[in-house]
Amino acid sequence: MRALFFGTPEIAVGALEALTTVATVVGVICQPDKPAGRGLELKAPAVKARALELGLEVSQPTKIKTPDFAEWVRSRDADVAVVMAYGRILPKAVLDAPRRGCMNLHASLLPKHRGAAPINWSIVAGDKTTGVSLMQMDEGLDTGPVYAKREVEIGPNMTAADLSVALSACARVVVAEDLPRAVAGELRAEAQDASAATHARIMEKEDGRIDWSKPHSNVHDHARGMTPWPGAFTTLNGKLFKVLATELASEEAGGAAGEVVVAQKDRIEVACGSGRIAILRGQVEGKKALDARDLVAGRAVAVGGKLG
């Protein structure tokens, strides 16, 4: 089959690589290069870099809701367009251009966590499993019928970064095994149960702020879901304090919410609304990131200190 691929970040690279094994890829569409680093030099997205290594044609339109772009897509004479984490909503003219339309690899078990940030919000919600759904795209937000779902277990200390790697590997399998059957008409797409849908809105910087009044399991899940971006944070002695890694410590709080109840050797434990978590790694504003041992040794964190 002839296929187009829409994708931008690292999580979509595996799906692109798998697509080259089951189809002739006649074009790869990514978002434009963006400034990055201290020098703000333009950096190519991960999918573009890999596509060029594979010798594939890459397009990076600044606008996709134009007649010219829809015509370009039609000119590729594709059987299907595969979409994963492209980052833009495709207009109807583009959705309808390939013979079998556009099929999305969504990083959740639909209808849960429709939207832009399913990986983050799945962890924040305390889900034990998630996965990749192969769905036929329509004009709604992840509302189309689903051909296949494959599950991925969410480990108790998995961060959003860790889960992205696992879901990328899962997407490879979906593309290699389920996509060809869907395009061939061997899989029947089933409508989603809209009444069970949840929304995973786009992340904002303020989402990273920790609410210490919540149970320790919720605080831990929140910190994991915010890693690496937007990052879990709080305040310590009036300064910003980034919480970079956590684990569950005790069912007993042992102090007021946000109070440091243990700070010795390599252990920092903070009381939550119920129970407490251990901070394994953190960063005081203006300082470098440190493990718990060094935070305690440098007296950046001490018993009785107040977070938040």
N, C-alpha and C positions, 0 to 999 in steps of 0.2 A: 504494500500500500504506500501511497504518497502522503506525507504528513508534514504539517507545520508545527512548530513548538513555540509557545509563548511562556516565558519565564525570566526571572531576573536574579534572585539571590542564590547563595550556595545550596540551600535545601533542594533546589530544582535541578541541580547538575546531574544527580544520579538518574532522574527521570529522562533527561535528555540523552544521556549515554545509553540507557536501555532502549530508548526509541530508535536509535540508530541500528539496533540489532534486529528490529522487527519491521522497519519501514525505511523507505527512502525519504530522508528529511530534506524538504525542498525550501526551507527557510526557517530561521530562528529570529524571533522578535523579542527584544529586551527593552527595558527603559534606558534612557540616555545615560552616558557616563556622568558621574557626579564628583564634585570636589571632595577630597578626603585628606586627612592628616594635617599636620601643622602648616605645611606649605600650600594646602588646599589645591593640590594638583588633581586634575581630572583622573578618575579611576574607573576602569571598565567593570561592570557587574560580573559576578562569577560565571553566569551562564554565557555571556558574550565571550569571555576569555576561553572557556572550554570549547565553545562552538567553533571559534577560529582555529583552535588546536586540531579540531576534527575536520577542518576544511569546509565548514558549512557557511552558507551565505547568512549574514546577520543584518537585520534592519532595526534601527532604534528611532522610531518616529516620535516627535515631540507631541504630535496630535494624532489620535486614532479615530476620532469622529469626523472624518472627512471622506468625501467621495473618492479621492485619489488613493487613500490607504485601503479602502474596501476593494477598489479595483485591483490594487496590487495583490491583495490576498486572493482574490478570484483568479488572477493570472498565474498563481502557483499551481492551479489545477490539482488541489489536494483532496484526498479522500476524507481527511479529518484534521482538525487542529487540536493539539493537546496543550492544556494550560495548567501551569503550576506556579503559584506565587508570582504572577506577572506584575500585579500591583495596580492594575487599572481595570475598570469595568468595560467590557467589550460591547460596542453598539450592535444593534440587530443586523445591520448590513454585513458586519464581520462574522457574527455568529452563524449567519446563514450561508456564508460563502463556500466553505468546504462541502463536499457532497454529503457527508454524515455529520455536518455541523462541528461544534466545538465541544470537547469533553474535558472536564476539569478534574484534577487530582486535588481534592480538598483534604487538608490535614486534620480531620476529625471524623467521628462516626456520625454522619448526618442522620437526623436533623439537628443534633447537638452542635453547638458552637459554630453556627453560620457566621461568616464575617471575616474581618481582616486579621484577627490575632487568635486563632483557635488554639494554638500551642500554649501560649501564655495562660489564657483563661481556663483551659482544661486543667492545668496544674493548680492554679489558684482555687478552682472549684473542688479540689481534692479528688479528682477522678483517678481511678486505679487503672483504667484502660482508655486508650484512644485509638486512632488508626488513620487510614487513608480511604477515602470514598471516591470512586470513579463515577462521575455524574455527567449527564447530558446538560449542557448549559442552556439556560433561557435568559430572559431579560431581568429576572429577579436576582436577589442576593443569595446565591447558593441554594436556590429553591428547586432546581431541576430534578428529574427522576434519577435514581441511582442504579448503576449496573452491578457494582461490586463493592464490598467493604472488606478490608483486612485489618485485623486488630494488632495493636502494639501495647505491651504492658508498660505502665508508668511506675518506675521504681520509687521507693520511699524518699530517696534523696536526689532524684533526677531533677536537673534544672531545665529551663526552656532550651538552653543550648544543647544539652544532652539529648533531649527528646527530639530536637530537630534532626540530629544525626540519625536517630533510630527511624524516624518517619521518612527521611530521605531514602534509607535502605528499603523500607517498605514500599515506597513509591516505585522503586526499580522493579520490584516483583509484580506490582499491579500493571505496569506498562508492558512488561515482558509476557505476562500470562493472561491478564484480563482484557487489556485494551484490544488486542487483535480479535478476540472473540466478540467483544462489544461492537466493533466496526463491522464484523462479518454478520452481525445479526444473531449470533448464537446465545447472547445474554439478553434477557428481557429487563428493561429498566423499570424499576418500581417507584411509584410516587412516594414522596416523603410525607410523613405525618406532621403536618404543619402545627398541630396542637402541642407537639412535643419539642418544638424548635426552641433553641436558645441562641442568644446573639453574642458574638465575641467581637466587640467593637475594637477599633484601632487603639493602640496603646498611647498614653500621654505620659509626660514626665512625672506629673503629680501622682500617677497611679502607683509609683514606687514607694510612697510614704507608708511607713509601718504603723498600724493601729495596735498598740500593745494591750488594749483592753480586750482583744479577741482571744479565744482559746489558743493554746500553744500550737496545736496542729494547724490552725488557720494561719497563724503568723509564719510558721515554717513553710507551708504551701505557698503563701504570698511571696516570701523571699525567693523561693525556687522559681516561681513563675515570672518573677521580674528579672531573672538573671539570664543573659547579660544586659538586656535593655528592657525597660528604662533604668533598672537597678533599684534594689531595695535600699531605702535610706530612712534615717531618723535624725535626731539631734542629740548631742552629748555635750553637756556644759555650754550650751548655747551655740555650738558649732555643728556643722553638717557632719554626719557620721554614716558612711556607706557600709551596709551589711552585705558582705560578699559571699559568705557561705554559712549555713546553719545546719543543725540537726536537733531532733527532739531530745530533751534532757530528762524531764521528770513530770509526773502527773501532779505533783505538788508545786504551787507557785512559790511559796516561801517568802513572799514580799508583795509590795504593791506593783501593779502593772507598770512595766518599764523599769523597775528597779533591778540593779545589778546585785544578785544575791551570792554569786560565786565569782571570784577573780583570783585564781591561784595557779601557779605553774603554767600549764597549757590549757586551762579551762576557764571560760567565761560563760556564766549562765544568767539569763535575764527572766524575771517573772513576767507572765502574761496574764490575761484575764482569768485563765485557769491553766495550771501547769507552767512549765518554763522551757525555753529553748537554749541551746548552746550556740554561741557565736564562734565559729571556727576561724573566720578571717574577716577583717574589717579595715576601714580606712578613715582616719580623721581628716577633716578638711585641711588642705594644705600640706598633708603628709603623704608618704607612700603607703601602699597597702601592706598590711602585716598580718601574720598568723596570730592566734590568740596568745600564744606564749610571749611574743614580742610586745603585744599590746599591754599585757599585764606587767612585763618586766620594765617597760618604759613608763608605767603608771598612767598610760592614756585612759585605761579603764580600771576602776577600783570598786570594791564592795561599797554599796550605798549610793553609787552613781545613778543618775536618773536619765533614762533614754526617752526621748519624745517630749 
